[in-house]
Every structure is written in structure tokens, then in C-alpha cells.
Amino acid sequence: MASENRNKAVDVSLYDEIRATPYRFGFQLTLRRLDCIHHDRPPTGLSKRACDEPLRLGQTPGLDFAPANLQACELTPDGERYVLRSRFLGMFGPNAPLPLHLTEYARDRMRRHHDDTFSQFMDLFHHRLLSLFYRAWATGQPTVHMDRADTDRFSAYVGSMIGHGTDSFRNRDAVSDHAKLSFAGRIASQPRNAEGLQAMLAAFFHMPCEIQQFSGHWMSLPADCRTHLGGFAESTTLGQSALCGDRIWDTQSKFRVVFGPVELDQFCRLLPGQAGLKRLIALVRNYVGDELLWDIQLKLKRESIPQIQLGQQGQLGWTSFLTSGAADADSVAAVFTPND
């Protein structure tokens, strides 16, 4: 049974598996899993006190060549923690730095006299040696750094490429920082392009996506830019700057994000008021900025268009359609401008 000083009871299943078949487990990945279980303790190789370490590392003396990395997993005599015994990178064995007769001596004392004093003494060095070996491996693995937020250095490295390297620029919108890091190659590239935005949105939402550039719209003119009698010469030159009306048709400052055709549940996730729309706004703003206008077009699959029934769930203007049968073609169901 697990002692009170060990973590949850769920730990026991992993330790029991290692004890039953230690040869099935690799050294680095096993320590990584155990570090994740004992997340309230310092990571292996970083603890300052022996009492803070959830397990001990040692080596089993043997004269043969090791068939596997791990040899055994056993409880300490006081039952406080486990000892994970390896067969590599130690003082014992045919390839070890100590003379071979010392390995034979330690092995014979354990087998014939049940005396592990010498082996236990050498485990003082084995524990530190194996802990630092694992820490050297884990330091260069970005995936291992993701296991604990307090030791995650690679997120800061990659985040610095896209302006999210410091804490003040993290957790600022509806998109998680890890999702932004996965698109760091796209966000960091210059200049930004429609293909990059389309690839990001399609990968994030798992929906068909298209970016329609040069989307036309009516742009209202400020009062001081309109043409009127007695006005400024800059806005009254015929054939150049004179305009008739208070708005113009513009095609160079707006684009459209098109999703679909999609299922009904995917369609509803991007409607106003939903968390999906907030994430979409945050992604577009991170990539494009605020200098361009844009809107959204959602296309609903023909077979997913719901029929209106009284007393059933639906949103007027968004998921309500006046149809008596199956639609003839995919429906362009909604076009709207997103608002924060």
C-alpha cells in the first residue's frame, strides 16, 4: 500500500506495473511519468534536499550485459518511497569505471550473504549521477518543459518570436497561448498573407476555410471629406477628388472569412455570443491587426439545414429557415461583421 508521504493512490498502478515488468519501461520516459505524478515535488535532478525527492535511483550489480534499461522497482525498507534500479551508467558492470572484481564483490555480498551495504553506499553516487543524466536529457526536450509551467522555457523562446515572450503579453484574449505558439511560424513571417490566415483558421477550427480578398463595401465619408460648394479645393476638383454623396464603394480595405459548408453544430459555434467567435476574432487580430476590415460568411451543409418546428430550439435570424423539404443546394446562411 502507499504510505501517507506518497502521492495519490493512482500512483500505485504505475509503480506496480514497473515492479511487475521493469524491462518494458524506458529510463527517461518512466522518470518523466513519475515526475508528472509527483507534480508537487521538485523535478528529478533539481531537488535541494533528499527528503523532497519522491523516489531514489540506484543500480543493480551484475556481470552480464544489461538486456534492458531498468532492472527493478522496489520499496525502501521504511516504505516511504520507491527505488528505481537501472543497469546502465553506473559504477557496476562490465563497462563500468570500477574494476570488475568490485562488481563481483557487491553481487556476491547481496546474493550469498544478504548484505547490500556496499551496494547501498554506491547508490549514493548512482542516485545523483542518474538524476543529473535525466535532467540533462529533459533540459533539451521541449515536450518535457510543457509538463510543468514553472519549468517551461521553450514557450518563452518561441513566444519571443511573435511578441509573447513575457508574462505581460500572455493570456490576453480568448485563444490560449499554446495555440498561438503552434502557429508561431505563420505569425512571425512577414509580410502577412491570405494563405497564412486561411491555414491558421482551418487548422484551429477544423473546418473548411477560405479568405476572399478585396471584399467590396460602402465606406462612409467624414463630413470634412465630402464635396460641397465653397469647400476645400482638395475635395472639389472635378475628375479627381469631387464625389457625389456621403459614401464610396471600397474594395481594398476589407476581406471576408468564409467557413463551410459545415455541420449545424460547427455553424452554431461561430455565431455571435459563442466562444468560438471570440477565438476567431482573437486569431484574426493576432495575425492581421486592426488596420483592415473583415466579416464572416458561414455556409451550412444542405443536409444540416434544420426545419422550423414550434417549441423546438432555434435562433431567429441565425438557425431558422423557412423550408418544407430538403434544400436544393448548400445554403449561405449567415453573413455578419464580428464585434468584440
N, C-alpha and C positions, 0 to 999 in steps of 0.2 A: 504493500500500500504506500501511497505517497505521504511523506511527512508534512507537518504544518509549514515547514520552511520552504517547501517546493511549491510551484505554482498550481494551476488548476488540475482537476482530475483528468482532464483531457490529455495532459502531458503523458500520463501513464501508457496510453495506447501506443504512442510513438516510441517511447522507451522500451516497451515490451516487444515491439517489432524489431528494434535494433538488437535487443538481447537474444531474440529467437534466431534471427538470420542477419548477423552483422555484415556478412560478406556481400549482401545485396545493397549496401549503402556506401556512397562515396564520402570521402572525408569532408571536403568543402561544403557540399550541399547539405550534409547532415548537420554540420555546425550552423549553417545558415538557418535551417528549420528550427533548431533548438534556440538560436538567438531570437527568432520571431516569437517562439513560445514564451521565453523568459524576457519579454519586452520591458519589464520593469527593472531589469538588471542591466549593468553596463555590458556592451557587446564584448564578445570574446577577444581578448588581447588588449582591451582598453581599461579594465578594472584596476583600481589602485590598491584594493585590499582583497585578500584571498577569500574573506567571508562574503564578498559581494558576487563572487563567481558561482553560477548555478551548477556547474559541473567541473570535473577535473579531467585532464588529459594525461595519458601515460602510454607506455609501450610494453608489450608482452615479449620477454626474452625468447628468442627462437634461433635455431641454427639453420633452418631451411629458408629458402627464398619465399617471401610472402606472396600468397595467391590473391590477396585482397588488401585493400587499404585498412579496413577495420577488422580487429580480431575479436573483441569482446566489449560488452557493456554491462557493468555490474555496480551494485550499490557499495558505498563505503561502509566500513564496519559500524559506524554510528548511525547509518541510514539517512543521513542528511542530504546527500547528493549522489549523483551517479559519476562513475569513472568510465570514460571512453578510451579504450586501448587500441592503439594502432600498431602497424608493423613496418612503418617506414619513417624516415627522417628522425632516427633516434640514435642512442649510443650502443644499442644491442643489435646483433645480426651480422650476417656475412659481409655486408657492405658498410658496416658502422665504423666510426673512427677508433673505438676502443679495440684492444686486442681480442681475438675471438675467444680466448680462454675465459675472459671475464663474462662473456655472454653465456658460455657453458656453465660457469660457476653459478651465476644468478639463476639459470634454468634448473640446475640440479638442486640448489637450495630450496627452490619453490616446490619441485616435484617430489623430492625424496625426504625432505625434512620439514616441509610446510613452513618454510622460513622465507618471507618476502622482504626482509629488512633491506637488503642491498637493492632490490628492485624498487622498493618504495623510495629509497634515498635518491636513486637516479630519476625517479618520476618528478622530483622537484625541478630538475632541469628539463625533463621532457615536456612538462606542462607549459613552461614558459616558451620553450623552443617551438612547440606545435601551435601555441596561441599566436605567437608573432608570425609564424608561417601562414596561418589562416588570415590574420589581419593584413598581411602584405598582399594576399590574393584579393581579399574583399575590398581593399582600398582602391584597386583599379577596376572594379566591376560596377558600372552604373546601376545595374539592376539591384545589387545588394544595397546600394545607398538609398534606394527607394523604399527599403523595408522600414527605415526609421527616419522621421522628419528631422530629428536633431543631428543626424549624421549625413544628410543629403547634400553633397557638394555639387554634384553634376547638374542638378536643377538650376543652381545659381550660375554655373558655367554656360549652359545652353540659354538660360533666360537672359543673360547679359547680351546675347546676340540680337534679341528682339525687344530690349528695353524693360525686362522684368527681372533683372539681376538682384535687386534689393527688395527688402520687405515692404517698403512703401509703395511699390508698384505691383504687389501681388494681391490676389483676392479682391479685385476692384470691380468686377462685373459678374454676369451670370455664368460665364464659361470658366471652368476650373483651370487652374494654372497648368496642370499636367496636360490637358488637352491642347493648350496653346503651345507647349513645348514640343508636342508631336508634330506641329506644323511650323516649327522654327525655320526650317529650310525655305518654306514659302514666304513667311512673314519677313524674314531677313533679306530676301532678294530684292534688288532694285533694277529696273522700275517694276511696280506692281502691274499685273495684267489680268485680263478676264479669265484666262485659263487657270491661273493660280487660285483665284477666288472660287471658280467652279469646282476645282479639285478639292479644296478645303471643305466646302459645304456638302458636296456629295459624300465625302468620307466621314464627316462628322454626323450627318443626319441619316446616312444610309438610304438616300433617296435619289432618283434621277434629278439632275440639276442642270440648268442652262443659264448662261448670262447673256442677255440681249443688250448689246451696246447701242448707244445713240438713240435712246428711247425718247420720242418726242413728247413735249408737254407745253402747256401755256404758262409763260412766266410773266407775272405781274410786274409792271414798271413803277418805281417810286415816282412821286408827284414831280420832283425836280428833274426827272429824266424824260418826261413826256413833252411832246411838241405842242406848243400853244403860241398864239400871236403875242409878239413882244417878249418872247422868251430868249434864252441864251442862244447864241449863234451855233454852239456845238450841237444843239438838238433840233435845229430848224433848217438845216441845209438840205434842200431838195435833192433826192437821188443818193444821199449819203447817210444822213442821220435823222431825217424827218420821219416820223412814224404817225400812223393813223390809229388811234386807240390807246388803251391803257395796259395792253399786254402784247407779247410777241410769242411766236412759236419757236421754241428752242429744242435742238436735238443733240447738243454737245455736252450738256451738264447733268445728264440723268441716264441711269441704266436700270434694267429690270432683272430681278432674280426669279426664275421660273422653276417650280418644282412639279414633277409629275410626268405622267399620270401616277397617282399614289392611291393607297388604300384609304378608307374612311378614317381609321384611327390615326394614320400618319397625317392626313389632311387636318384633323382637329387639333393635332399637337402644335401646328403653326398658326392657329387662329389668334386674333387679339385676346390678350389676357392669359394666354398659356405660357408655361415656362419655356417651351420650345422657341417661341417667337422672341423672347428675351435673349436667349442664347444666340439666335440668328442675328439679332441687332448687334450684339457684342462682337461676334465674329467678323461681321462686315465692317464694323467700326475699327477693329484692330487692324484689318487688312487695308481698307480703303481710306479711313479717316472720315472727316466731316466735310470735305470740300465738294463732294458730288452728291446729288440727289438720287434716290432709288426707291423702287416699290417692289411689291411681291405679287406674283401670279401663281395660284395654286390650281393644278389640274387634277380632277378626281376621275378615277377609273370608271368606265362605263358600268361595269358590274357592281361597283361600290356605291352608286348613287342611290340614296335611300328614298323611299316613298313616304309622303306625308301621311301620318295617321294621328287622329285626335287622341290626346292623352299619352302620346309617346314622347320620348326625349328628342329635342331638336332646338336649333338656334335659328330664329328668323333672320333671313338675310345671309346666313352662312351655310347651314346644313339643311335647309328646307328647299325642296324642289317640287314644282307642280308637274308631276309626271304620272301617267296612269299605267305605264308599262316600262319595259327596258328601253334605255336610251339608245339612239342610233349610233352615237359616236362619243368619244371621250369628251367630257364637258369641262370647259374653262369656267370653274365655279366661282372663283373669287380673285379680285384684283384690288389691292389696298396698299396704302402707304403706312409703313410701320411707325409707331410712336413709342417713345420711351415710357 
